Amino acid sequence: MRLFCKVIFVLGCRLIVVSGDACNIESLLVSGHALPDYSFQYERNSNVLSCASFCLRAEVCASFQLDTNTRICFLNLKNSTSGPGIQIRPGFIYSDINGWPKGLSGPCGNHSCSNEQMCIVPRSGDTECKPVRFMDIKLNTRTSYSFIHKFRMWPWAQEYCQKEGGQLARIKTAEENTFIGNMTEIFGSDFRHHWVGGVYHADDDTWRWPDGTLILYYAWGETHPRRVNGSTMTVQPNFGWTDEPSHYKFYFICEFEE
């Protein structure tokens, strides 16, 4: 069945109408299936059209799935051809994002956001590119991470994360370390240093997160740590963690807790 698509968006105080395109929506949907293990973000109170729009606004989104029972939309990093293949999941509706009209995302239809960003439309009606908050949904839906591709000193990076409601990332398990490494590989930045929250305290020879808690899990690279008082921690996924002077400028990773 070919359906005539006419979608009205209410964004701030503006109405955006997408119409005039014949689109075969039903051919884009696969009922009773999902792509597990590759979801990075979710949104509640969704339907198929809002889920597709949500995915179109994130450059890195390759597909989505909607749980029709809970009305939760999940965005995926891979699609049905780049991943291991979709699997039977009763109650879900799956779709690759290829084929969906970009106009479905309203003013964000022509966004130029990078892979680690999402297009949003504030009340002013102008589009903005904001860092996506990525999460490992199968591991933990309360913690998310933003990957900031700006070269900044550690104190500036920590202040930025705090202003956004978070802090520099705390990597407490091997699973979290693997997730962060996989994400930087997707962005093509896995060879770069990324500031995270660890700080060395020479007075008691400990590494601590900014909130003062001891760091108990480590994944140091070769020749590290060097244990210079006040040195701060980076993640360089291809080589392991390093400790560097805080005035160096690197990319950085913010962490947020719900």
DABEL-V160572 format. One record per backbone hydrogen bond with DSSP energy under -1.0 kcal/mol. CO is the residue of the C=O (numbers start at 1). NH is the residue of the N-H. Records with the same first field share a line. If there is no record, write none. Layout:
BEGIN
CO=NH / NH
END
This chain:
BEGIN
3=23
7=18
9=16
11=14
14=11
16=9
18=7
21=5
23=3 / 25
25=28
30=94
32=89
34=87
38=77
40=135
41=75
43=73
47=51
48=52
49=53
50=54
51=55
52=56
53=57
55=58
57=119
58=61
62=97
63=76
64=95
65=74
66=93
67=71
71=46
72=67
73=43
74=65
75=40
76=62 / 63
79=83
87=34
89=92
91=68
92=32
93=66
94=30
95=64
97=100
101=104
102=105
103=106
105=108
106=109
108=111
114=117
116=132
118=130
120=128
122=125
128=120
130=118
134=145
135=137
136=139 / 140
142=258
144=256
145=134
146=254
148=150 / 252
152=250
153=157
154=158
155=159
156=160
157=161
158=162
159=163
160=164
161=166
162=165
167=255
169=197
173=177
174=178
175=179
176=180
177=181
178=182
179=183
180=184
181=185
182=186
183=187
184=189
189=192
190=238
193=251
194=235
195=253
198=233
199=208
200=230
201=206
206=201
207=215
208=199
209=212
213=209
219=241
221=224
228=231
231=200
232=244
233=196
234=242
235=194
236=239 / 240
240=236
241=221
242=234
244=232
245=248
246=154
250=152
251=195
252=148
253=169
254=146
255=167
256=144
END
